[in-house]
Amino acid sequence: MARLSGKTAAITGGAGGIGAAIARLFAEQGATLALLDLNGDGAAENASALNGAGHYGGAVDVGEEASVASAFATAAEAVGEIDILVNTAAIAGAAPVEEMAVADWDDMIRINLRGTFLCCRAVIPAMRQRKWGRIVNFASEVAHRGNPGLSHYAASKAAVIAFSKCLALEAVGDGVCVNTLSPGPTDTSMLAGIEEEVIDKLVNDLMPIGRLGKTEEIAAAALFLASDDASFCVGTTLNVNGGTYLH
Ligand SMILES: NC(=O)c1ccc[n+]([C@@H]2O[C@H](COP(=O)([O-])OP(=O)(O)OC[C@H]3O[C@@H](n4cnc5c(N)ncnc54)[C@H](O)[C@@H]3O)[C@@H](O)[C@H]2O)c1
């Protein structure tokens, strides 16, 4: 039986690797999707390729309050009030602290953390009203482990975990379950700028499973957290990382 039939789901970062895989799986499971991304054309293209009818794709800058308000209003008009929100939109980058530009630090926090806050805030009232909702925020294994050069990214993702725990406590009384999914290195364009030797070293030194994650493996975990099956999951962080940081 389809696990999301009759549900609407908004996915930020819906033009990206993990967001697109989640969209495909959720559509196969009967959800109607609103894909939102800085790359609005990519989101619209992905939406039109999904199983079933009535999906929507459009532009948003998750870090900008007005953009989030108008994108979520348009999405709700297109697919109905949002039952499930999956916040995958994020940026990455690398620099040691003493060489890091303040603008790069600010962008990381604006998009990864403020963006998560703004998008959650946009959907919570309607979820509360309907006494059912699921929010899946995205962290990263780096938030737990630390990594030289990724201080701004890791800090933004650790803050997403803390933010999600607080929101989970605020919303659980109205049937809204807020959780965080924390992937390990996964084969998407987010890793595209990293040299092959660096990836090989990462896989060999840090990943007991001996390979990168596949987007479908992250999507499967997102489906669990977005479904009725996660009704007892409140403010948890689900690590899906091939054993990264176990040794
Ligand atoms: N790929 C990995 O190895 C990995 C590992 C751990 C965590 N993650 C997390 O998983 C999530 C998905 O990552 P991915 O690998 O699919 O990355 P991706 O780069 O393929 O997708 C990210 C998407 O976010 C969008 N985006 C960027 N800035 C935006 C903004 N201001 N407003 C709206 N959209 C914006 C991009 O256009 C892109 O489509 C991210 O939160 C990432 O931090 C990824």
The ligand as an SDF file (V2000), in Angstrom:
LIG
                    3D

 44 48  0  0  0  0  0  0  0  0999 V2000
   25.7490   14.9060   -0.5050 N   0  0  0  0  0  0  0  0  0  0  0  0
   26.3340   14.6820    0.6590 C   0  0  0  0  0  0  0  0  0  0  0  0
   27.4250   14.0860    0.7600 O   0  0  0  0  0  0  0  0  0  0  0  0
   25.6710   15.1420    1.9360 C   0  0  0  0  0  0  0  0  0  0  0  0
   26.1890   14.6710    3.1520 C   0  0  0  0  0  0  0  0  0  0  0  0
   25.5970   15.0920    4.3420 C   0  0  0  0  0  0  0  0  0  0  0  0
   24.5030   15.9460    4.3130 C   0  0  0  0  0  0  0  0  0  0  0  0
   24.0230   16.3810    3.1180 N   0  0  0  0  0  0  0  0  0  0  0  0
   22.8820   17.2950    3.1450 C   0  0  0  0  0  0  0  0  0  0  0  0
   21.8350   16.7570    2.3440 O   0  0  0  0  0  0  0  0  0  0  0  0
   21.0650   17.8220    1.7830 C   0  0  0  0  0  0  0  0  0  0  0  0
   20.9380   17.6520    0.2850 C   0  0  0  0  0  0  0  0  0  0  0  0
   22.2280   17.7340   -0.2970 O   0  0  0  0  0  0  0  0  0  0  0  0
   22.5440   17.2550   -1.7840 P   0  0  0  0  0  0  0  0  0  0  0  0
   23.7060   16.3570   -1.7050 O   0  0  0  0  0  0  0  0  0  0  0  0
   21.3040   16.8280   -2.4620 O   0  0  0  0  0  0  0  0  0  0  0  0
   23.0640   18.6360   -2.3930 O   0  0  0  0  0  0  0  0  0  0  0  0
   22.7790   19.3140   -3.8140 P   0  0  0  0  0  0  0  0  0  0  0  0
   23.8050   20.3730   -3.9260 O   0  0  0  0  0  0  0  0  0  0  0  0
   22.6530   18.2760   -4.8760 O   0  0  0  0  0  0  0  0  0  0  0  0
   21.3320   19.9760   -3.5720 O   0  0  0  0  0  0  0  0  0  0  0  0
   21.1470   21.1080   -2.7780 C   0  0  0  0  0  0  0  0  0  0  0  0
   20.0530   21.9340   -3.4150 C   0  0  0  0  0  0  0  0  0  0  0  0
   19.8090   23.0850   -2.5840 O   0  0  0  0  0  0  0  0  0  0  0  0
   19.5610   24.1680   -3.4380 C   0  0  0  0  0  0  0  0  0  0  0  0
   19.8140   25.4360   -2.7650 N   0  0  0  0  0  0  0  0  0  0  0  0
   21.0120   25.9940   -2.4440 C   0  0  0  0  0  0  0  0  0  0  0  0
   20.8310   27.2090   -1.8900 N   0  0  0  0  0  0  0  0  0  0  0  0
   19.4910   27.4130   -1.8540 C   0  0  0  0  0  0  0  0  0  0  0  0
   18.6820   28.4870   -1.4100 C   0  0  0  0  0  0  0  0  0  0  0  0
   19.2170   29.6020   -0.8900 N   0  0  0  0  0  0  0  0  0  0  0  0
   17.3480   28.3830   -1.5310 N   0  0  0  0  0  0  0  0  0  0  0  0
   16.7940   27.2590   -2.0620 C   0  0  0  0  0  0  0  0  0  0  0  0
   17.5120   26.2070   -2.5220 N   0  0  0  0  0  0  0  0  0  0  0  0
   18.8430   26.3020   -2.4100 C   0  0  0  0  0  0  0  0  0  0  0  0
   20.5030   23.9660   -4.6170 C   0  0  0  0  0  0  0  0  0  0  0  0
   20.0800   24.7050   -5.7550 O   0  0  0  0  0  0  0  0  0  0  0  0
   20.4360   22.4640   -4.8070 C   0  0  0  0  0  0  0  0  0  0  0  0
   19.4630   22.1060   -5.7610 O   0  0  0  0  0  0  0  0  0  0  0  0
   21.7810   19.1110    2.2120 C   0  0  0  0  0  0  0  0  0  0  0  0
   21.1480   19.6260    3.3540 O   0  0  0  0  0  0  0  0  0  0  0  0
   23.1870   18.6420    2.5480 C   0  0  0  0  0  0  0  0  0  0  0  0
   23.8190   19.5120    3.4530 O   0  0  0  0  0  0  0  0  0  0  0  0
   24.5750   15.9980    1.9420 C   0  0  0  0  0  0  0  0  0  0  0  0
  1  2  1  0
  2  3  2  0
  2  4  1  0
  4  5  1  0
  4 44  2  0
  5  6  2  0
  6  7  1  0
  7  8  2  0
  8  9  1  0
  8 44  1  0
  9 10  1  0
  9 42  1  0
 10 11  1  0
 11 12  1  0
 11 40  1  0
 12 13  1  0
 13 14  1  0
 14 15  2  0
 14 16  1  0
 14 17  1  0
 17 18  1  0
 18 19  2  0
 18 20  1  0
 18 21  1  0
 21 22  1  0
 22 23  1  0
 23 24  1  0
 23 38  1  0
 24 25  1  0
 25 26  1  0
 25 36  1  0
 26 27  1  0
 26 35  1  0
 27 28  2  0
 28 29  1  0
 29 30  1  0
 29 35  2  0
 30 31  1  0
 30 32  2  0
 32 33  1  0
 33 34  2  0
 34 35  1  0
 36 37  1  0
 36 38  1  0
 38 39  1  0
 40 41  1  0
 40 42  1  0
 42 43  1  0
M  CHG  2   8   1  16  -1
M  END
$$$$
